[in-house]
């Protein structure tokens, strides 16, 4: 799916923000799973 938004500065900013959000969520999930495993 091609989006013309990706060509605009706003689209690029949104894409970057979304990537940053995904990365931080993955990081939080990893830390959470590690801490949950550590309790056993």
mmCIF file of the N, C-alpha and C atoms, coordinates in Angstrom:
data_MODEL
# 
_entry.id   MODEL 
# 
loop_
_atom_site.group_PDB 
_atom_site.id 
_atom_site.type_symbol 
_atom_site.label_atom_id 
_atom_site.label_alt_id 
_atom_site.label_comp_id 
_atom_site.label_asym_id 
_atom_site.label_entity_id 
_atom_site.label_seq_id 
_atom_site.pdbx_PDB_ins_code 
_atom_site.Cartn_x 
_atom_site.Cartn_y 
_atom_site.Cartn_z 
_atom_site.occupancy 
_atom_site.B_iso_or_equiv 
_atom_site.pdbx_formal_charge 
_atom_site.auth_seq_id 
_atom_site.auth_comp_id 
_atom_site.auth_asym_id 
_atom_site.auth_atom_id 
_atom_site.pdbx_PDB_model_num 
ATOM 1   N N  . UNK A 1 1  ? 0.835  -1.203  0.000  1.00 0.00 ? 1  UNK A N  1 
ATOM 2   C CA . UNK A 1 1  ? 0.000  0.000   0.000  1.00 0.00 ? 1  UNK A CA 1 
ATOM 3   C C  . UNK A 1 1  ? 0.869  1.252   0.000  1.00 0.00 ? 1  UNK A C  1 
ATOM 4   N N  . UNK A 1 2  ? 0.793  2.011   -1.086 1.00 0.00 ? 2  UNK A N  1 
ATOM 5   C CA . UNK A 1 2  ? 1.578  3.240   -1.167 1.00 0.00 ? 2  UNK A CA 1 
ATOM 6   C C  . UNK A 1 2  ? 0.800  4.394   -0.557 1.00 0.00 ? 2  UNK A C  1 
ATOM 7   N N  . UNK A 1 3  ? 1.498  5.219   0.204  1.00 0.00 ? 3  UNK A N  1 
ATOM 8   C CA . UNK A 1 3  ? 0.850  6.397   0.771  1.00 0.00 ? 3  UNK A CA 1 
ATOM 9   C C  . UNK A 1 3  ? 1.606  7.637   0.337  1.00 0.00 ? 3  UNK A C  1 
ATOM 10  N N  . UNK A 1 4  ? 0.870  8.623   -0.167 1.00 0.00 ? 4  UNK A N  1 
ATOM 11  C CA . UNK A 1 4  ? 1.511  9.867   -0.593 1.00 0.00 ? 4  UNK A CA 1 
ATOM 12  C C  . UNK A 1 4  ? 1.981  10.662  0.620  1.00 0.00 ? 4  UNK A C  1 
ATOM 13  N N  . UNK A 1 5  ? 1.381  10.359  1.777  1.00 0.00 ? 5  UNK A N  1 
ATOM 14  C CA . UNK A 1 5  ? 1.755  11.060  3.011  1.00 0.00 ? 5  UNK A CA 1 
ATOM 15  C C  . UNK A 1 5  ? 3.233  10.902  3.339  1.00 0.00 ? 5  UNK A C  1 
ATOM 16  N N  . UNK A 1 6  ? 3.806  9.767   2.969  1.00 0.00 ? 6  UNK A N  1 
ATOM 17  C CA . UNK A 1 6  ? 5.201  9.492   3.303  1.00 0.00 ? 6  UNK A CA 1 
ATOM 18  C C  . UNK A 1 6  ? 6.139  10.515  2.669  1.00 0.00 ? 6  UNK A C  1 
ATOM 19  N N  . UNK A 1 7  ? 5.672  11.198  1.621  1.00 0.00 ? 7  UNK A N  1 
ATOM 20  C CA . UNK A 1 7  ? 6.520  12.177  0.939  1.00 0.00 ? 7  UNK A CA 1 
ATOM 21  C C  . UNK A 1 7  ? 6.517  13.524  1.646  1.00 0.00 ? 7  UNK A C  1 
ATOM 22  N N  . UNK A 1 8  ? 5.525  13.781  2.458  1.00 0.00 ? 8  UNK A N  1 
ATOM 23  C CA . UNK A 1 8  ? 5.429  15.073  3.139  1.00 0.00 ? 8  UNK A CA 1 
ATOM 24  C C  . UNK A 1 8  ? 6.211  15.045  4.444  1.00 0.00 ? 8  UNK A C  1 
ATOM 25  N N  . UNK A 1 9  ? 6.686  16.221  4.894  1.00 0.00 ? 9  UNK A N  1 
ATOM 26  C CA . UNK A 1 9  ? 7.407  16.294  6.179  1.00 0.00 ? 9  UNK A CA 1 
ATOM 27  C C  . UNK A 1 9  ? 6.567  15.734  7.326  1.00 0.00 ? 9  UNK A C  1 
ATOM 28  N N  . UNK A 1 10 ? 5.278  16.034  7.326  1.00 0.00 ? 10 UNK A N  1 
ATOM 29  C CA . UNK A 1 10 ? 4.402  15.539  8.387  1.00 0.00 ? 10 UNK A CA 1 
ATOM 30  C C  . UNK A 1 10 ? 4.318  14.017  8.340  1.00 0.00 ? 10 UNK A C  1 
ATOM 31  N N  . UNK A 1 11 ? 4.195  13.491  7.132  1.00 0.00 ? 11 UNK A N  1 
ATOM 32  C CA . UNK A 1 11 ? 4.129  12.038  6.975  1.00 0.00 ? 11 UNK A CA 1 
ATOM 33  C C  . UNK A 1 11 ? 5.393  11.365  7.472  1.00 0.00 ? 11 UNK A C  1 
ATOM 34  N N  . UNK A 1 12 ? 6.542  11.970  7.147  1.00 0.00 ? 12 UNK A N  1 
ATOM 35  C CA . UNK A 1 12 ? 7.824  11.422  7.601  1.00 0.00 ? 12 UNK A CA 1 
ATOM 36  C C  . UNK A 1 12 ? 7.914  11.474  9.118  1.00 0.00 ? 12 UNK A C  1 
ATOM 37  N N  . UNK A 1 13 ? 7.470  12.591  9.705  1.00 0.00 ? 13 UNK A N  1 
ATOM 38  C CA . UNK A 1 13 ? 7.511  12.747  11.161 1.00 0.00 ? 13 UNK A CA 1 
ATOM 39  C C  . UNK A 1 13 ? 6.608  11.710  11.831 1.00 0.00 ? 13 UNK A C  1 
ATOM 40  N N  . UNK A 1 14 ? 5.431  11.509  11.254 1.00 0.00 ? 14 UNK A N  1 
ATOM 41  C CA . UNK A 1 14 ? 4.502  10.528  11.810 1.00 0.00 ? 14 UNK A CA 1 
ATOM 42  C C  . UNK A 1 14 ? 5.066  9.117   11.707 1.00 0.00 ? 14 UNK A C  1 
ATOM 43  N N  . UNK A 1 15 ? 5.694  8.816   10.578 1.00 0.00 ? 15 UNK A N  1 
ATOM 44  C CA . UNK A 1 15 ? 6.276  7.490   10.391 1.00 0.00 ? 15 UNK A CA 1 
ATOM 45  C C  . UNK A 1 15 ? 7.388  7.256   11.407 1.00 0.00 ? 15 UNK A C  1 
ATOM 46  N N  . UNK A 1 16 ? 8.227  8.278   11.615 1.00 0.00 ? 16 UNK A N  1 
ATOM 47  C CA . UNK A 1 16 ? 9.326  8.158   12.576 1.00 0.00 ? 16 UNK A CA 1 
ATOM 48  C C  . UNK A 1 16 ? 8.771  7.996   13.988 1.00 0.00 ? 16 UNK A C  1 
ATOM 49  N N  . UNK A 1 17 ? 7.744  8.776   14.321 1.00 0.00 ? 17 UNK A N  1 
ATOM 50  C CA . UNK A 1 17 ? 7.141  8.691   15.650 1.00 0.00 ? 17 UNK A CA 1 
ATOM 51  C C  . UNK A 1 17 ? 6.552  7.297   15.869 1.00 0.00 ? 17 UNK A C  1 
ATOM 52  N N  . UNK A 1 18 ? 5.961  6.749   14.819 1.00 0.00 ? 18 UNK A N  1 
ATOM 53  C CA . UNK A 1 18 ? 5.357  5.424   14.927 1.00 0.00 ? 18 UNK A CA 1 
ATOM 54  C C  . UNK A 1 18 ? 6.426  4.360   15.137 1.00 0.00 ? 18 UNK A C  1 
ATOM 55  N N  . UNK A 1 19 ? 7.544  4.500   14.432 1.00 0.00 ? 19 UNK A N  1 
ATOM 56  C CA . UNK A 1 19 ? 8.655  3.555   14.598 1.00 0.00 ? 19 UNK A CA 1 
ATOM 57  C C  . UNK A 1 19 ? 9.220  3.659   16.016 1.00 0.00 ? 19 UNK A C  1 
ATOM 58  N N  . UNK A 1 20 ? 9.398  4.907   16.492 1.00 0.00 ? 20 UNK A N  1 
ATOM 59  C CA . UNK A 1 20 ? 9.919  5.116   17.849 1.00 0.00 ? 20 UNK A CA 1 
ATOM 60  C C  . UNK A 1 20 ? 8.978  4.497   18.875 1.00 0.00 ? 20 UNK A C  1 
ATOM 61  N N  . UNK A 1 21 ? 7.664  4.661   18.655 1.00 0.00 ? 21 UNK A N  1 
ATOM 62  C CA . UNK A 1 21 ? 6.671  4.117   19.576 1.00 0.00 ? 21 UNK A CA 1 
ATOM 63  C C  . UNK A 1 21 ? 6.733  2.592   19.578 1.00 0.00 ? 21 UNK A C  1 
ATOM 64  N N  . UNK A 1 22 ? 6.806  2.010   18.383 1.00 0.00 ? 22 UNK A N  1 
ATOM 65  C CA . UNK A 1 22 ? 6.900  0.551   18.284 1.00 0.00 ? 22 UNK A CA 1 
ATOM 66  C C  . UNK A 1 22 ? 8.133  0.030   19.015 1.00 0.00 ? 22 UNK A C  1 
ATOM 67  N N  . UNK A 1 23 ? 9.259  0.737   18.842 1.00 0.00 ? 23 UNK A N  1 
ATOM 68  C CA . UNK A 1 23 ? 10.503 0.303   19.479 1.00 0.00 ? 23 UNK A CA 1 
ATOM 69  C C  . UNK A 1 23 ? 10.406 0.408   20.999 1.00 0.00 ? 23 UNK A C  1 
ATOM 70  N N  . UNK A 1 24 ? 9.814  1.505   21.488 1.00 0.00 ? 24 UNK A N  1 
ATOM 71  C CA . UNK A 1 24 ? 9.719  1.667   22.939 1.00 0.00 ? 24 UNK A CA 1 
ATOM 72  C C  . UNK A 1 24 ? 8.740  0.651   23.536 1.00 0.00 ? 24 UNK A C  1 
ATOM 73  N N  . UNK A 1 25 ? 7.677  0.349   22.800 1.00 0.00 ? 25 UNK A N  1 
ATOM 74  C CA . UNK A 1 25 ? 6.728  -0.658  23.280 1.00 0.00 ? 25 UNK A CA 1 
ATOM 75  C C  . UNK A 1 25 ? 7.376  -2.037  23.320 1.00 0.00 ? 25 UNK A C  1 
ATOM 76  N N  . UNK A 1 26 ? 8.160  -2.347  22.298 1.00 0.00 ? 26 UNK A N  1 
ATOM 77  C CA . UNK A 1 26 ? 8.853  -3.635  22.260 1.00 0.00 ? 26 UNK A CA 1 
ATOM 78  C C  . UNK A 1 26 ? 9.859  -3.718  23.405 1.00 0.00 ? 26 UNK A C  1 
ATOM 79  N N  . UNK A 1 27 ? 10.527 -2.593  23.676 1.00 0.00 ? 27 UNK A N  1 
ATOM 80  C CA . UNK A 1 27 ? 11.505 -2.549  24.760 1.00 0.00 ? 27 UNK A CA 1 
ATOM 81  C C  . UNK A 1 27 ? 10.814 -2.766  26.103 1.00 0.00 ? 27 UNK A C  1 
ATOM 82  N N  . UNK A 1 28 ? 9.674  -2.086  26.295 1.00 0.00 ? 28 UNK A N  1 
ATOM 83  C CA . UNK A 1 28 ? 8.928  -2.239  27.544 1.00 0.00 ? 28 UNK A CA 1 
ATOM 84  C C  . UNK A 1 28 ? 8.434  -3.676  27.701 1.00 0.00 ? 28 UNK A C  1 
ATOM 85  N N  . UNK A 1 29 ? 7.959  -4.263  26.619 1.00 0.00 ? 29 UNK A N  1 
ATOM 86  C CA . UNK A 1 29 ? 7.463  -5.640  26.663 1.00 0.00 ? 29 UNK A CA 1 
ATOM 87  C C  . UNK A 1 29 ? 8.590  -6.606  27.012 1.00 0.00 ? 29 UNK A C  1 
ATOM 88  N N  . UNK A 1 30 ? 9.762  -6.360  26.447 1.00 0.00 ? 30 UNK A N  1 
ATOM 89  C CA . UNK A 1 30 ? 10.911 -7.219  26.734 1.00 0.00 ? 30 UNK A CA 1 
ATOM 90  C C  . UNK A 1 30 ? 11.297 -7.114  28.207 1.00 0.00 ? 30 UNK A C  1 
ATOM 91  N N  . UNK A 1 31 ? 11.347 -5.890  28.720 1.00 0.00 ? 31 UNK A N  1 
ATOM 92  C CA . UNK A 1 31 ? 11.705 -5.695  30.130 1.00 0.00 ? 31 UNK A CA 1 
ATOM 93  C C  . UNK A 1 31 ? 10.668 -6.341  31.038 1.00 0.00 ? 31 UNK A C  1 
ATOM 94  N N  . UNK A 1 32 ? 9.397  -6.212  30.655 1.00 0.00 ? 32 UNK A N  1 
ATOM 95  C CA . UNK A 1 32 ? 8.325  -6.788  31.457 1.00 0.00 ? 32 UNK A CA 1 
ATOM 96  C C  . UNK A 1 32 ? 8.437  -8.307  31.484 1.00 0.00 ? 32 UNK A C  1 
ATOM 97  N N  . UNK A 1 33 ? 8.668  -8.914  30.325 1.00 0.00 ? 33 UNK A N  1 
ATOM 98  C CA . UNK A 1 33 ? 8.770  -10.378 30.276 1.00 0.00 ? 33 UNK A CA 1 
ATOM 99  C C  . UNK A 1 33 ? 9.989  -10.863 31.055 1.00 0.00 ? 33 UNK A C  1 
ATOM 100 N N  . UNK A 1 34 ? 11.078 -10.105 31.003 1.00 0.00 ? 34 UNK A N  1 
ATOM 101 C CA . UNK A 1 34 ? 12.281 -10.473 31.760 1.00 0.00 ? 34 UNK A CA 1 
ATOM 102 C C  . UNK A 1 34 ? 11.992 -10.401 33.265 1.00 0.00 ? 34 UNK A C  1 
ATOM 103 N N  . UNK A 1 35 ? 11.311 -9.329  33.686 1.00 0.00 ? 35 UNK A N  1 
ATOM 104 C CA . UNK A 1 35 ? 11.029 -9.181  35.114 1.00 0.00 ? 35 UNK A CA 1 
ATOM 105 C C  . UNK A 1 35 ? 10.034 -10.245 35.582 1.00 0.00 ? 35 UNK A C  1 
ATOM 106 N N  . UNK A 1 36 ? 9.095  -10.615 34.724 1.00 0.00 ? 36 UNK A N  1 
ATOM 107 C CA . UNK A 1 36 ? 8.137  -11.661 35.080 1.00 0.00 ? 36 UNK A CA 1 
ATOM 108 C C  . UNK A 1 36 ? 8.833  -13.010 35.199 1.00 0.00 ? 36 UNK A C  1 
ATOM 109 N N  . UNK A 1 37 ? 9.774  -13.284 34.297 1.00 0.00 ? 37 UNK A N  1 
ATOM 110 C CA . UNK A 1 37 ? 10.518 -14.532 34.354 1.00 0.00 ? 37 UNK A CA 1 
ATOM 111 C C  . UNK A 1 37 ? 11.416 -14.569 35.581 1.00 0.00 ? 37 UNK A C  1 
ATOM 112 N N  . UNK A 1 38 ? 11.941 -13.413 35.948 1.00 0.00 ? 38 UNK A N  1 
ATOM 113 C CA . UNK A 1 38 ? 12.848 -13.333 37.085 1.00 0.00 ? 38 UNK A CA 1 
ATOM 114 C C  . UNK A 1 38 ? 12.169 -13.660 38.403 1.00 0.00 ? 38 UNK A C  1 
ATOM 115 N N  . UNK A 1 39 ? 10.841 -13.550 38.447 1.00 0.00 ? 39 UNK A N  1 
ATOM 116 C CA . UNK A 1 39 ? 10.118 -13.803 39.696 1.00 0.00 ? 39 UNK A CA 1 
ATOM 117 C C  . UNK A 1 39 ? 10.003 -15.282 40.012 1.00 0.00 ? 39 UNK A C  1 
ATOM 118 N N  . UNK A 1 40 ? 10.056 -16.118 38.990 1.00 0.00 ? 40 UNK A N  1 
ATOM 119 C CA . UNK A 1 40 ? 9.870  -17.564 39.212 1.00 0.00 ? 40 UNK A CA 1 
ATOM 120 C C  . UNK A 1 40 ? 10.905 -18.142 40.154 1.00 0.00 ? 40 UNK A C  1 
# 
